[in-house]
Amino acid sequence: MDYYYEYTECDSAGSRWRVAIPQSPGACTGLPEPVRGTECTFSCKAGEFLEMSAQECTQCAAGSYSLGSGVSFDQWDSMPAGFSSVATPLETSPRGDDGLTCNSSSWVPQGNYLESNRDECTVSLIYAVHLKKQGSVMFEYQYPDHNLLFEFFIQNDQCQEMDQSSDKKWLKLTNHGEWATHTVNLKSGNNILYWRTGGVLMGTKVVKPVFLKNIHIEGVAYTSECFPCKAGTFSHAPGSSACEACPRDTFSGHGASSCTPCNTTTHYAAEGSAECRPRPPCSKKDYSQLHTACGQDGKTQVTYKWIEPKICLDGVPGAEPLPPSGEREPCPPCNPGFYNNDTATCSPCPPGTYSDGMKSCKPCPAGTEPTLGYEYKWWNVLPANMKTSCFNVGNTKCDSMNGWEVAGDHIQSGAGSSDNDYLILNIHVPGFKLPTSMSSQSGAEFGRITFEFETVCSADCELYFMMDVNRKSTTVVESWERSKPRQSYSHAMTKNASVSYTWAFQRTNQPSDSRQWVNDMARIFSITVSNAVDGVSSSCRACALSTQPTGSACVPCPAGHYIDSLSSQCTECPPDTRLVSHATPGPDACKPCGPASKSDKEHRLCYSDCRFTHTEGNVTRTFDFAALGPVGSLMYGPSFTSKGTKYFHQFNISLCGGQDHMAVCSDNVTDLSVSDSQRGEGASAVKTFICQSTIIPASGRSFHTALSSQSINLADTFLGVTVENNLGGIQAKPEYYPESSKKVADVNFYYRSLEPTSSCESGRSAVVTLRCNPARSIKGDLSVPSRCPAGTCDGCTFFFLWESSGACPTCTERDYHQIEGACKGGHQDMLYVWSEPKLCVGGVALPEKKTLPCEGVEFWVRLGAGLGAFAAVLLVSLTCYFWKKNKRLEYKYSRLVMSANKECEMPGADSCAVMEGENEGDMEDEVVYTKPSLLGKLKAIASKGNGESFEHVQLNSSHSKTLVWS
C-alpha cells in the first residue's frame, strides 16, 4: 500500500518500463526494481483491466465495469477530474456594463447529465486525453433550440484544430426531449476535446440549454482499474462492460452488484433511482380524466384513472379519492371523412366518396371531385396516423407513455413523470396531392395545416409547433409561452414532401423531478390538414371537365386558370391578377394586383416591374427603378445584448421582379451540420419579398465564421406602389424620416406576410419608401427609422427608406433649358443644360450642341454708319438746294418790287387798278396760298427769333398773273 505502479513514456522502439512509485516520497525503502513493461499498444478487452503487478488483464468484479481501452463518464454529481468549463470573454458593449459579464456562465452538473449555460455567452467544456492508438469519442446530447450554437471539435497539443467535416463539427438539432448520439474518430497522441455552446440571441426568451451525458473515449493505452457502477445502476456479473439501471421500485448505491427493492406499501422509486421515496397522500394532481372508447351501444362515459406510475397513497387521512365514473353519454359523431356503420368505431369513407361525419358516405356529384385531407375535431380515440409520447431530460422516455390524452371535444397534454418533461403529439403526412384541376399549378400551396388550441399555465410553460421535412431535421415553426386564449394557427406547405408535424408541451424549463404543475396543460380542439395524399374526403369541390362532348372526367387546368362554375371549364384569370390556390373555385379566386403591379404569366404572384407613373396637376412623371437592382440589402447595427454580444440585423428586400428575383435569407447555424448534398432550400432558407437575418460576427465569439441565424419572412405578398401613405390597411410613416425639400414625391412599396405569428395575429407588413436624392449613388442607401432601430416599433410593421438618385423620375424635355452663345464669325452655338437641382435620371438625353449661322454686331454697326452718312449727305444737299432756291426767289422778288416802283413812282390806290380796255382775265392778279415747307417753317422760326414778324407775299405782274401769299 506504500507504492503503486506506473509505466514510463514509450521510447522510439515502442517499449516502456514498469516502475514502482511511492505514495509519499521518502516514506519507504526497498521499492521493486523496474521491469520491462507491455507494449505501448497493449490494451485489455471490455470488462477487463490491466493488473499492474502481474501485467495481465483481469475481469472487473461485480458492481463495476470497464471499457478495456477506454474511459467512460456517466455520473455528473460533480465535474469529473480532467474536465474544465471555460467562458470566452465577450466584446465590451458601448454601455460598459461591467456587471453583465460571462464569468458566471458555465456547464453545470445535474446528476445524470451536464447542462450548458442558458445565456448567449460562449462556454467551452474541455477535456484532454492522450491516446496510444487510434480511437474514438462517443457521447449523447440533447440540442433542441436553434437559438443556441453547439459545436464539437478537437485540437492537438499545439492548439491546432484537427480536420473535421462540418457535419461532425456542428451538432444537429434534436427533437425536444430526445437524445442523439454523436461519434468522432480520434488520432493517436494528444487530443483536446471541446464542447462549445453560445447563444445566438436574444430578447426576453430564455434559450433551451444543451444536455450532455455518457461520454465514452476509446483508444487509451490501458485501464488500470474498473469503474464502479453509479448509484441507481448495477452489474451483477464479473467482467461487465456497462452497468444496468435498477428497475422501478428498486434502488442501489455506489458500486452495487444488485438492486434493493423498496417497501412499495409506503415508498416508491423511479427507474434508475439511488433511493426510495415516501409515497404522499393522493391529491387531485394524481389522477386524470378521460373518455372511454365508443361502445357497442354507441355511448361513452367520462372516467378517472390514477396517473401511472401511481406514487401516492389512497385510503389514508388527507388523501383525495378517485372520483366515480360519469353517466354514459351518446358518442360524439365521427370526424369528417369517416362514417359509423353501426359499430363502435368510425371507418374512413371509400375513395371517391365523402362524409361530414354525421351521415353515411356519398359519392361526389358530376363535375366535382373529393377533397383529400384530415379534419379532426372529435377526440374519442387517438387517430391512427397520430402518435403521442413523453420524453424526459434524464431518461429516453417518461414513465408515463400517455403524453397526450383524448377528451371528447379536444385532446390535452398528459401528466408526464415530471414538470420538465416534453409531452409529444405527432402527425405524419407522407405527401400532398393537389386537386386534379390544380395539379399543373407550379409553385402553388401544396397543403396547409390549421389547428385551434389554448394553453392554461401557472408556471413558465411553452407549447412548440415543429415540422420535420423528409426526416432531415426538426425545426420550430412557432412557439407560445405561458397562458394563451383559444386561437387558431395556420401554416402553408409550399413543397410536396413527406412531413411530420409535432406539438411539444413543457410545463417548465427548469430542472424538476416532481409533478408540481400538473394542472398546467395545453388543449388542441381541432387539427385540419388539406390535400394529404392518404387523407379522407369531407366534401367535394368543383372541377374542370374535358371539352370533349362525351368527357365527364375532371381534367387539370393550365397554370393561372380557374374553374368557371357555369361551364365547368378552365378560364384564365384576367390580366394583372393572381390566383389564390386555396380559395373557392370561381372568378373570385383571381385577386387583382395592387396599383402599379402586374402578375406573372402563371398568375402565381403580383410584383413590380420597376416602372411607376405619377401625375400631379398637369405634370406626369415616370419612374424606372431598375437601376436600383432587383434585391437590396441593409445591415443595421451593431447592437449589443445585455451580456455584450455584438450582432447585426440584415434585411434583404426584393424591389422588382417575380419569382426569380426573390430575396433569400439563410440560417447557416443549422446548415453547418448538414452536408452539401442535403442542404438545398430547406427550412433554414427563407425565400420571399423581404426577409431578415441576425448576423453575429466571428470576432469576439471564438467561432471561425460569421453566423447567420433567426431568418424570418417579413413579407411574402406584394400589395402595390403608390405615393399615398395608406394601402390595404398599411400606414406609411413619413414622419419617421427626415423631411425632404425636393419637389419629387416619395414612392411607397407596400408588402404583407399572410403568415400569422404569436405576436402578429394578422401577419407582418412592410413599407419601403423610395426617395429621390441626387446626392446618392444609383444603388443608393437603405436605412431604418431612428426611432425604430430594428426597422419596426411594434414587431409587426417594418419601415425602410431607400434614398437613391435611381429613385428620381426619368428625365423629359421639362428638365433642361437652352442657352444661346455669342455670335462669332457669323456662327452662333446653342447649348442645353439640366435645370438645377437635377431631379431626374435616365430618360431623354441632353440634345447635342448646335451651331447656327448669324449676323453679328459689326454688320449692323456698318449698316447703321452707312445709313447715317447717307442721311447726313442728303440733309446737307437738301439744305443747300433750298437755300439756293430761296436766294433766287428773293432776288426775283426784289426785281419785281423794283419794277413796280418804276411804273408807279407815286403809288396810289388806283395805280394798280385795272385800266379800261385791259383784259381782266389777263390782267387780273392771283393770290395763291401755299402750305409752308419744312425749310420755310425753319426760316420763319428763325425770323421770329430775330424779332421780325411778317408774311412773305409774292406778287405776280400782269405777265405772271399770279399773286402768291405765303
Backbone hydrogen bonds, N-H to C=O, Kabsch-Sander energy under -0.5 kcal/mol:
donor,donor_aa,acceptor,acceptor_aa,energy
4,Y,21,I,-2.4
6,E,19,V,-2.3
8,T,17,W,-2.4
11,D,15,S,-2.4
14,G,11,D,-1.9
18,R,35,V,-3.6
19,V,6,E,-2.9
19,V,17,W,-0.6
20,A,32,P,-0.5
21,I,4,Y,-3.4
23,Q,2,D,-3.2
27,A,24,S,-2.2
35,V,18,R,-1.8
37,G,16,R,-2.6
40,C,14,G,-1.6
42,F,39,E,-1.9
47,G,66,S,-1.5
48,E,45,K,-1.8
49,F,58,T,-2.6
50,L,223,T,-3.1
51,E,49,F,-0.8
51,E,56,E,-3.1
52,M,50,L,-0.8
55,Q,51,E,-1.7
56,E,51,E,-1.3
58,T,49,F,-3.1
60,C,47,G,-2.6
63,G,235,S,-1.6
64,S,61,A,-1.3
65,Y,227,F,-2.5
66,S,240,S,-1.6
67,L,70,G,-0.6
68,G,48,E,-0.5
69,S,67,L,-1.5
71,V,217,I,-2.4
73,F,215,I,-2.5
76,W,111,G,-3.2
83,F,80,P,-1.7
84,S,126,I,-1.8
86,V,84,S,-0.5
86,V,124,S,-2.8
88,T,122,T,-3.2
96,G,93,S,-1.7
98,D,96,G,-1.2
100,L,97,D,-0.6
101,T,99,G,-1.5
105,S,102,C,-1.3
108,V,115,E,-3.3
110,Q,113,Y,-3.1
111,G,76,W,-2.5
112,N,110,Q,-1.5
114,L,212,L,-3.3
115,E,108,V,-2.7
116,S,210,V,-2.5
122,T,88,T,-0.5
123,V,121,C,-0.6
123,V,197,T,-2.3
124,S,86,V,-3.2
125,L,195,W,-2.9
126,I,84,S,-3.0
126,I,124,S,-0.6
127,Y,193,L,-1.8
128,A,82,G,-0.6
129,V,191,N,-2.7
131,L,129,V,-0.6
131,L,189,G,-2.9
132,K,219,G,-1.4
133,K,219,G,-1.2
135,G,186,L,-1.6
136,S,218,E,-1.2
137,V,184,V,-2.5
138,M,216,H,-2.7
139,F,182,H,-2.0
140,E,213,K,-2.4
141,Y,180,A,-2.4
142,Q,211,F,-2.0
146,H,144,P,-0.6
148,L,145,D,-1.4
149,L,198,G,-3.2
151,E,196,R,-2.5
152,F,169,K,-3.1
153,F,194,Y,-1.7
155,Q,192,I,-2.3
156,N,160,Q,-2.2
159,C,156,N,-1.9
162,M,154,I,-3.2
168,K,165,S,-1.5
169,K,165,S,-1.7
170,W,166,S,-2.6
171,L,150,F,-1.8
171,L,169,K,-0.6
174,T,143,Y,-2.6
178,E,175,N,-2.0
180,A,141,Y,-2.7
182,H,139,F,-2.7
184,V,137,V,-2.3
186,L,135,G,-2.7
189,G,131,L,-3.3
191,N,129,V,-2.8
192,I,155,Q,-3.0
193,L,127,Y,-3.4
193,L,191,N,-0.6
194,Y,153,F,-2.4
195,W,125,L,-2.3
196,R,151,E,-2.8
196,R,194,Y,-0.6
197,T,123,V,-2.4
198,G,149,L,-1.5
200,V,147,N,-3.5
201,L,147,N,-0.8
205,K,202,M,-0.8
207,V,118,R,-0.8
211,F,142,Q,-1.8
212,L,114,L,-2.2
213,K,140,E,-2.2
215,I,73,F,-2.2
216,H,138,M,-3.2
216,H,214,N,-0.6
217,I,71,V,-3.0
218,E,136,S,-3.1
219,G,69,S,-1.7
220,V,69,S,-2.0
224,S,222,Y,-0.5
227,F,65,Y,-2.9
229,C,63,G,-2.6
232,G,252,S,-0.7
233,T,230,K,-1.8
234,F,244,E,-2.3
235,S,256,A,-1.3
239,G,60,C,-2.8
244,E,234,F,-3.1
246,C,232,G,-2.8
249,D,269,A,-3.3
250,T,247,P,-1.2
251,F,260,T,-2.1
252,S,273,S,-1.1
255,G,229,C,-3.7
256,A,253,G,-1.0
260,T,251,F,-3.4
262,C,249,D,-2.6
264,T,262,C,-1.3
266,T,263,N,-1.4
267,H,263,N,-3.0
268,Y,277,R,-2.5
272,G,246,C,-2.4
273,S,250,T,-0.6
273,S,270,A,-1.0
277,R,268,Y,-3.2
279,R,266,T,-3.0
282,C,313,L,-2.4
286,D,283,S,-1.9
287,Y,284,K,-0.8
288,S,305,K,-2.4
290,L,303,T,-2.5
291,H,406,V,-0.8
292,T,301,Q,-2.3
295,G,299,K,-2.5
298,G,295,G,-1.9
300,T,329,E,-3.6
302,V,327,E,-0.5
303,T,290,L,-3.0
305,K,288,S,-2.1
307,I,286,D,-2.9
313,L,280,P,-2.4
319,A,316,V,-2.3
320,E,282,C,-2.7
326,G,302,V,-3.3
329,E,300,T,-4.4
331,C,298,G,-2.7
334,C,357,G,-1.3
337,G,355,S,-2.2
338,F,335,N,-1.9
339,Y,347,S,-2.5
341,N,339,Y,-0.6
342,D,340,N,-0.8
347,S,339,Y,-2.8
349,C,337,G,-2.6
353,T,350,P,-1.8
354,Y,362,K,-2.6
355,S,537,S,-1.4
362,K,354,Y,-2.6
364,C,352,G,-1.5
368,T,365,P,-1.4
369,E,541,R,-2.4
371,T,539,S,-2.4
372,L,370,P,-0.5
373,G,536,V,-1.0
374,Y,529,V,-2.4
376,Y,527,I,-3.1
377,K,375,E,-0.7
379,W,408,G,-4.3
386,M,383,P,-1.6
387,K,426,N,-2.4
389,S,424,I,-2.1
391,F,422,Y,-2.7
392,N,395,N,-0.8
398,C,390,C,-2.2
401,M,399,D,-0.6
403,G,401,M,-1.5
405,E,412,Q,-3.4
407,A,410,H,-2.7
408,G,379,W,-1.9
409,D,407,A,-1.4
411,I,524,I,-2.4
412,Q,405,E,-2.9
413,S,522,A,-2.0
414,G,403,G,-4.1
419,D,514,S,-2.2
421,D,418,S,-1.4
422,Y,391,F,-3.2
423,L,421,D,-0.6
423,L,505,F,-2.6
424,I,389,S,-2.8
424,I,422,Y,-0.7
425,L,503,W,-2.5
426,N,387,K,-3.0
427,I,501,Y,-2.5
428,H,385,N,-1.4
429,V,499,V,-3.1
433,K,531,N,-3.0
438,M,435,P,-1.8
439,S,435,P,-0.7
439,S,436,T,-1.2
441,Q,438,M,-2.0
444,A,441,Q,-0.6
446,F,444,A,-0.7
446,F,493,M,-1.8
447,G,493,M,-1.4
449,I,491,H,-2.6
450,T,528,T,-2.7
451,F,489,Y,-2.4
452,E,526,S,-1.9
453,F,487,Q,-2.6
454,E,523,R,-1.9
455,T,484,K,-1.9
456,V,521,M,-2.6
461,C,459,A,-1.5
462,E,506,Q,-2.1
463,L,480,W,-2.7
464,Y,504,A,-2.9
465,F,478,E,-2.8
466,M,464,Y,-0.5
466,M,502,T,-3.1
467,M,475,T,-2.2
468,D,500,S,-1.8
469,V,473,S,-0.6
470,N,468,D,-0.5
470,N,498,S,-3.5
472,K,469,V,-1.4
475,T,467,M,-2.5
477,V,465,F,-2.5
477,V,475,T,-0.6
478,E,465,F,-1.7
480,W,463,L,-2.3
482,R,461,C,-2.7
484,K,455,T,-1.6
487,Q,453,F,-2.4
489,Y,451,F,-2.5
491,H,449,I,-2.4
493,M,447,G,-3.3
494,T,492,A,-0.6
497,A,495,K,-1.1
499,V,429,V,-2.6
500,S,468,D,-1.8
501,Y,427,I,-2.7
501,Y,499,V,-0.5
502,T,466,M,-2.4
503,W,425,L,-3.1
504,A,464,Y,-1.9
505,F,423,L,-2.1
506,Q,462,E,-2.3
507,R,419,D,-0.9
507,R,421,D,-0.5
508,T,419,D,-1.3
518,V,515,R,-0.5
520,D,517,W,-1.7
521,M,456,V,-2.1
523,R,454,E,-2.9
524,I,411,I,-2.8
525,F,452,E,-2.8
525,F,523,R,-0.5
526,S,452,E,-1.0
527,I,376,Y,-2.2
528,T,450,T,-3.0
529,V,374,Y,-2.4
530,S,448,R,-2.4
531,N,372,L,-2.3
533,V,431,G,-2.4
535,G,532,A,-1.7
536,V,373,G,-2.5
538,S,371,T,-0.7
538,S,536,V,-0.5
541,R,369,E,-2.8
543,C,367,G,-2.4
544,A,555,V,-0.5
545,L,568,S,-3.2
546,S,553,A,-0.9
551,G,548,Q,-1.3
555,V,544,A,-2.7
557,C,437,S,-2.1
561,H,558,P,-1.5
562,Y,571,T,-3.2
564,D,562,Y,-0.6
564,D,569,Q,-2.8
565,S,563,I,-0.6
568,S,564,D,-2.6
571,T,562,Y,-3.2
573,C,560,G,-2.6
577,T,574,P,-0.7
578,R,591,K,-2.8
579,L,603,H,-3.6
580,V,578,R,-0.6
580,V,589,A,-2.9
581,S,579,L,-0.8
583,A,580,V,-1.4
589,A,586,G,-1.9
590,C,587,P,-1.8
591,K,578,R,-2.8
591,K,589,A,-0.8
593,C,576,D,-2.6
597,S,594,G,-1.2
598,K,607,Y,-2.8
600,D,605,L,-1.5
603,H,600,D,-1.6
607,Y,598,K,-3.0
612,F,623,F,-2.0
614,H,621,R,-2.9
616,E,619,V,-2.9
619,V,616,E,-1.8
620,T,618,N,-0.5
621,R,614,H,-3.3
621,R,619,V,-0.5
623,F,612,F,-3.9
624,D,808,C,-0.5
625,F,610,C,-3.3
628,L,625,F,-1.5
629,G,626,A,-1.6
632,G,653,I,-3.0
634,L,651,F,-2.5
636,Y,634,L,-0.6
636,Y,649,H,-3.3
639,S,647,Y,-2.7
641,T,645,T,-1.6
644,G,641,T,-1.3
647,Y,639,S,-2.3
648,F,695,I,-2.6
649,H,636,Y,-2.6
650,Q,648,F,-0.5
650,Q,693,S,-2.9
651,F,634,L,-3.4
651,F,649,H,-0.5
652,N,691,C,-2.1
653,I,632,G,-3.4
654,S,689,F,-3.4
655,L,630,P,-1.9
655,L,653,I,-0.8
656,C,630,P,-0.8
657,G,608,S,-2.5
661,H,658,G,-1.7
662,M,659,Q,-0.8
663,A,688,T,-2.5
665,C,686,V,-2.6
667,D,684,S,-1.2
668,N,666,S,-0.7
668,N,708,S,-0.8
669,V,708,S,-1.2
671,D,667,D,-1.5
672,L,668,N,-1.4
673,S,670,T,-0.9
674,V,671,D,-1.9
678,Q,675,S,-1.2
679,R,675,S,-0.9
679,R,676,D,-0.5
680,G,676,D,-0.6
682,G,680,G,-1.0
685,A,682,G,-1.4
686,V,665,C,-3.3
687,K,685,A,-0.5
688,T,663,A,-2.5
688,T,686,V,-0.5
689,F,715,A,-1.4
690,I,715,A,-1.7
691,C,652,N,-2.0
692,Q,712,I,-2.1
693,S,650,Q,-2.5
694,T,709,S,-3.1
695,I,648,F,-2.6
695,I,693,S,-0.6
696,I,707,L,-2.7
701,R,698,A,-1.5
703,F,698,A,-0.7
707,L,696,I,-2.7
709,S,694,T,-2.4
709,S,707,L,-0.5
712,I,692,Q,-2.3
714,L,690,I,-2.3
714,L,712,I,-0.6
715,A,690,I,-1.6
716,D,752,R,-1.2
717,T,752,R,-2.0
719,L,717,T,-0.5
719,L,750,Y,-2.5
720,G,750,Y,-1.1
721,V,595,P,-2.8
722,T,748,N,-2.0
727,L,730,I,-1.9
730,I,727,L,-1.9
731,Q,729,G,-0.5
732,A,725,N,-2.7
732,A,730,I,-0.6
736,Y,733,K,-1.8
737,Y,734,P,-1.4
741,S,739,E,-0.5
747,V,770,L,-2.5
748,N,722,T,-2.9
749,F,768,V,-2.9
750,Y,720,G,-2.5
750,Y,748,N,-0.5
751,Y,766,A,-2.6
752,R,717,T,-2.4
753,S,764,R,-3.4
754,L,752,R,-0.5
757,T,760,C,-2.6
761,E,759,S,-0.5
763,G,760,C,-1.5
765,S,796,C,-2.5
766,A,751,Y,-1.8
767,V,798,F,-2.3
768,V,749,F,-2.6
769,T,767,V,-0.6
769,T,800,F,-3.2
770,L,747,V,-3.6
770,L,768,V,-0.6
771,R,769,T,-0.5
771,R,802,W,-2.3
773,N,804,S,-1.7
776,R,773,N,-2.0
781,D,803,E,-2.5
783,S,801,L,-2.0
786,S,736,Y,-0.5
788,C,785,P,-1.0
791,G,788,C,-2.5
793,C,797,T,-0.6
798,F,765,S,-2.4
799,F,791,G,-2.6
800,F,767,V,-2.3
801,L,783,S,-2.8
802,W,769,T,-3.4
803,E,781,D,-2.2
803,E,801,L,-0.6
804,S,771,R,-2.1
805,S,777,S,-1.8
806,G,777,S,-0.7
806,G,778,I,-0.5
807,A,804,S,-0.9
808,C,805,S,-1.4
810,T,622,T,-3.9
811,C,841,V,-0.6
811,C,842,G,-0.5
815,D,812,T,-1.7
816,Y,813,E,-1.0
817,H,833,V,-2.5
819,I,831,L,-3.5
821,G,829,D,-3.6
824,K,822,A,-0.7
824,K,827,H,-3.1
827,H,824,K,-1.7
828,Q,852,L,-3.2
829,D,822,A,-0.5
830,M,850,K,-3.9
831,L,819,I,-3.3
831,L,829,D,-0.5
833,V,817,H,-2.2
835,S,815,D,-2.7
839,L,837,P,-0.7
841,V,809,P,-2.3
844,V,811,C,-2.2
850,K,830,M,-2.4
852,L,828,Q,-3.5
854,C,826,G,-2.1
856,G,854,C,-0.6
860,W,856,G,-1.0
861,V,857,V,-2.1
862,R,858,E,-2.6
863,L,859,F,-2.7
864,G,860,W,-2.5
865,A,861,V,-2.7
866,G,862,R,-2.6
867,L,863,L,-2.4
868,G,864,G,-2.4
869,A,865,A,-2.6
870,F,866,G,-2.5
871,A,867,L,-2.3
872,A,868,G,-2.3
873,V,869,A,-2.5
874,L,870,F,-2.5
875,L,871,A,-2.4
876,V,872,A,-2.5
877,S,873,V,-2.7
878,L,874,L,-2.6
879,T,875,L,-2.4
880,C,876,V,-2.6
881,Y,877,S,-2.6
882,F,878,L,-2.8
883,W,879,T,-2.3
884,K,880,C,-2.6
885,K,881,Y,-2.4
886,N,882,F,-2.3
887,K,883,W,-2.2
888,R,884,K,-1.9
889,L,885,K,-2.3
890,E,886,N,-2.4
891,Y,887,K,-2.2
892,K,888,R,-2.6
893,Y,889,L,-2.4
894,S,890,E,-2.3
895,R,891,Y,-2.0
896,L,892,K,-2.2
897,V,893,Y,-2.6
898,M,894,S,-2.2
899,S,895,R,-2.8
900,A,896,L,-2.3
901,N,897,V,-2.0
902,K,898,M,-1.4
903,E,899,S,-1.3
904,C,900,A,-1.5
905,E,903,E,-0.5
911,S,908,G,-0.8
913,A,910,D,-1.6
915,M,913,A,-0.5
918,E,915,M,-1.8
920,E,918,E,-0.6
923,M,919,N,-3.4
924,E,920,E,-1.7
928,V,926,E,-0.6
928,V,963,L,-3.4
929,Y,927,V,-0.6
930,T,928,V,-0.5
930,T,965,W,-1.3
937,K,933,S,-2.6
938,L,934,L,-2.1
939,K,935,L,-2.6
940,A,936,G,-2.9
941,I,937,K,-2.5
942,A,938,L,-2.5
943,S,939,K,-2.8
944,K,940,A,-2.6
945,G,941,I,-2.0
946,N,942,A,-0.9
946,N,943,S,-0.9
947,G,944,K,-1.5
948,E,943,S,-2.0
954,Q,964,V,-5.6
955,L,953,V,-0.7
956,N,954,Q,-0.6
961,K,957,S,-3.9
963,L,926,E,-8.6
964,V,954,Q,-4.3
965,W,928,V,-2.4
965,W,963,L,-0.6
966,S,952,H,-1.9
